[in-house]
Amino acid sequence: MHGLTYGVIRVDSEEKLSVLTVQDVGLVMPGAIMCSVKPDGVPQLCRTDEVGELCMCAVATGMSYYGLSGMTKNTFEVFPVTSSGAPVSEYPFVRTGLLGFVGPGGLVFVVGKMDGLMVVSGRRHNADDIVATALAVEPMKFVYRGRIAVFSVTVLHDERIVIVAEQRPDSTEEDSFQWMSRVLQAIDSIHQVGVYCLALVPANTLPKTPLGGIHLSETKQLFLEGSLHPCNVLMCPHTCVTNLPKPRQKQPEIGPASVMVGNLVSGKRIAQASGRDLGQIEDNDQARKFLFLSEVLQWRAQTTPDHVLYTLLNCRGTIANSLTCVQLHKRAEKIAVMLMERGHLQDGDHVALVYPPGIDLIAAFYGCLYAGCVPITVRPPHPQNIATTLPTVKMIVEVSRSACLMTTQLICKLLRSREAAAAVDVRAWPPILDTDDLPKKRPAQIYKPSNPDTLAYLDFSVSTTGMLAGVKVRNTVCGIVVSKPQSN
């Protein structure tokens, strides 16, 4: 066994159910050459202990049908080749029809016959091994030893195993199904393969060969025709037919009831992108004219004022609110006036936007750009869990050095509530502006960045370990995204 280097055949303890006993059957005849070739495809030599079809080259063996050269080449003759494709010998070898391998010291091991070879899901199984496992379940008490047929049938472009056995006349139906259940479990645990069908027929009903054995091909034909007429049958397609095509599933409709699980969306999708095709934007003077988000919105408010940019859906999936180009532009102007007059902010000041996802957040973002401020979007605290979520908001506001905080009237009351005071120091908040009460007038002028490399906005996120990380996004990146979407 030390010469068996590939681990196909190994020494194992006899207590395990997966052990099949292999014995040597003798030495190669003197003056003869024996080898093992792969069972299918090119007759390439097998490795040291790889199981294949045994072939022999000797003057003392029959090598041909008399006068039938075509039958001889298909049945007997084979020229084994090495891994490089070179023939092993100039003389032909004879196929023995036996499965086995040549071990060290000239020993020959036989593990089965080519006739009983079955390939299920890419793995080879031997009918003799299946028969031995079936007989090991209460041997000679329920079925006759020599009256078991094992073959394979094609199911969905793959082979599946069928077992047909003659049961004894004194067996009851209850005993039959108990025995069949134990056989299925034994084959599955030992050979790791499922049985497609296990059928029991009355005694002396299977077709016989001239020597008294079971005629496998006729038995298989009767099974395929439905003429086998078993007295007990157990079909198990759910355990062995694993290559069924899966039906196409209709994707759920788009709605707000979604949950992010890692990078996947569980449930319904959160949002959907739709609209007209922008096409190829040429690199001309018109495209170069608008380099910033604020400029693009002003241009769209003049050219396509009634185009709907954003739509908000409620919990039922119906439209709750929408925002056109001109509506977003006018609302951003009023927010810019609020920042400059009530907040007394200057160019480059940081503003924390504490809004839930929605139209208010978008309008506040563009209002900061119109005023020349740097927006920082912050997820608002959860009303039912302020003690845990509010410190994160406070940390982002402090780390970003926000000079002002913008939010809705409802969240503004929440930030100054008793529950908030118990979690953080509410007196340390920067000035809080309520965007539900906006001024009526327009700004004297809209801010335009002097340099494309100036800061556009800050994006903060908190990791699962509590670490706060911020990303600076400059106007150069925003300009690329808006003016040339095809390059992203």
Rosetta blueprint (number, residue, H / E / L):
1 M L
2 H L
3 G L
4 L L
5 T L
6 Y L
7 G L
8 V L
9 I L
10 R L
11 V L
12 D L
13 S L
14 E L
15 E L
16 K L
17 L L
18 S L
19 V L
20 L L
21 T L
22 V L
23 Q L
24 D E
25 V E
26 G E
27 L E
28 V L
29 M L
30 P L
31 G L
32 A L
33 I E
34 M E
35 C E
36 S E
37 V E
38 K L
39 P L
40 D L
41 G L
42 V L
43 P L
44 Q E
45 L E
46 C L
47 R L
48 T L
49 D L
50 E L
51 V L
52 G E
53 E E
54 L E
55 C E
56 M E
57 C E
58 A L
59 V L
60 A L
61 T L
62 G L
63 M L
64 S L
65 Y E
66 Y L
67 G L
68 L E
69 S H
70 G H
71 M H
72 T H
73 K H
74 N H
75 T H
76 F L
77 E E
78 V E
79 F L
80 P L
81 V E
82 T L
83 S L
84 S L
85 G L
86 A L
87 P E
88 V L
89 S L
90 E L
91 Y L
92 P L
93 F E
94 V E
95 R E
96 T E
97 G E
98 L E
99 L E
100 G E
101 F E
102 V E
103 G L
104 P H
105 G H
106 G H
107 L E
108 V E
109 F E
110 V E
111 V E
112 G E
113 K E
114 M H
115 D H
116 G H
117 L E
118 M E
119 V E
120 V E
121 S L
122 G L
123 R E
124 R E
125 H E
126 N E
127 A H
128 D H
129 D H
130 I H
131 V H
132 A H
133 T H
134 A H
135 L H
136 A H
137 V L
138 E L
139 P L
140 M L
141 K L
142 F L
143 V E
144 Y E
145 R E
146 G E
147 R E
148 I E
149 A E
150 V E
151 F E
152 S E
153 V E
154 T E
155 V L
156 L L
157 H L
158 D L
159 E E
160 R E
161 I E
162 V E
163 I E
164 V E
165 A E
166 E E
167 Q E
168 R L
169 P L
170 D L
171 S L
172 T L
173 E H
174 E H
175 D H
176 S H
177 F H
178 Q H
179 W H
180 M H
181 S H
182 R H
183 V H
184 L H
185 Q H
186 A H
187 I H
188 D H
189 S H
190 I H
191 H H
192 Q L
193 V L
194 G L
195 V E
196 Y E
197 C E
198 L E
199 A E
200 L E
201 V E
202 P L
203 A L
204 N L
205 T L
206 L L
207 P L
208 K E
209 T L
210 P L
211 L L
212 G L
213 G L
214 I E
215 H L
216 L H
217 S H
218 E H
219 T H
220 K H
221 Q H
222 L H
223 F H
224 L H
225 E H
226 G L
227 S L
228 L L
229 H L
230 P L
231 C L
232 N E
233 V E
234 L E
235 M E
236 C L
237 P H
238 H H
239 T H
240 C H
241 V L
242 T L
243 N L
244 L L
245 P L
246 K L
247 P L
248 R L
249 Q L
250 K L
251 Q L
252 P L
253 E L
254 I L
255 G L
256 P L
257 A L
258 S E
259 V E
260 M E
261 V E
262 G L
263 N L
264 L E
265 V E
266 S E
267 G E
268 K L
269 R L
270 I L
271 A L
272 Q L
273 A L
274 S L
275 G L
276 R L
277 D L
278 L L
279 G L
280 Q L
281 I L
282 E L
283 D L
284 N L
285 D H
286 Q H
287 A H
288 R H
289 K H
290 F L
291 L L
292 F L
293 L H
294 S H
295 E H
296 V H
297 L H
298 Q H
299 W H
300 R H
301 A H
302 Q H
303 T H
304 T L
305 P L
306 D L
307 H L
308 V E
309 L E
310 Y E
311 T E
312 L E
313 L E
314 N L
315 C L
316 R L
317 G L
318 T L
319 I E
320 A E
321 N E
322 S E
323 L E
324 T E
325 C H
326 V H
327 Q H
328 L H
329 H H
330 K H
331 R H
332 A H
333 E H
334 K H
335 I H
336 A H
337 V H
338 M H
339 L H
340 M H
341 E H
342 R L
343 G L
344 H L
345 L L
346 Q L
347 D L
348 G L
349 D L
350 H E
351 V E
352 A E
353 L E
354 V E
355 Y L
356 P L
357 P L
358 G L
359 I H
360 D H
361 L H
362 I H
363 A H
364 A H
365 F H
366 Y H
367 G H
368 C H
369 L H
370 Y H
371 A H
372 G L
373 C L
374 V E
375 P E
376 I E
377 T E
378 V E
379 R L
380 P L
381 P L
382 H L
383 P L
384 Q L
385 N L
386 I H
387 A H
388 T H
389 T H
390 L H
391 P H
392 T H
393 V H
394 K H
395 M H
396 I H
397 V H
398 E H
399 V H
400 S L
401 R L
402 S L
403 A L
404 C E
405 L E
406 M E
407 T E
408 T L
409 Q H
410 L H
411 I H
412 C H
413 K H
414 L H
415 L H
416 R L
417 S L
418 R H
419 E H
420 A H
421 A H
422 A H
423 A H
424 V L
425 D L
426 V H
427 R H
428 A H
429 W L
430 P L
431 P L
432 I E
433 L E
434 D E
435 T L
436 D L
437 D L
438 L L
439 P L
440 K L
441 K L
442 R L
443 P L
444 A L
445 Q L
446 I L
447 Y L
448 K L
449 P L
450 S L
451 N L
452 P L
453 D L
454 T L
455 L E
456 A E
457 Y E
458 L E
459 D E
460 F E
461 S E
462 V E
463 S L
464 T L
465 T L
466 G L
467 M L
468 L E
469 A E
470 G E
471 V E
472 K E
473 V E
474 R E
475 N H
476 T H
477 V H
478 C H
479 G H
480 I H
481 V H
482 V H
483 S H
484 K L
485 P H
486 Q H
487 S H
488 N L
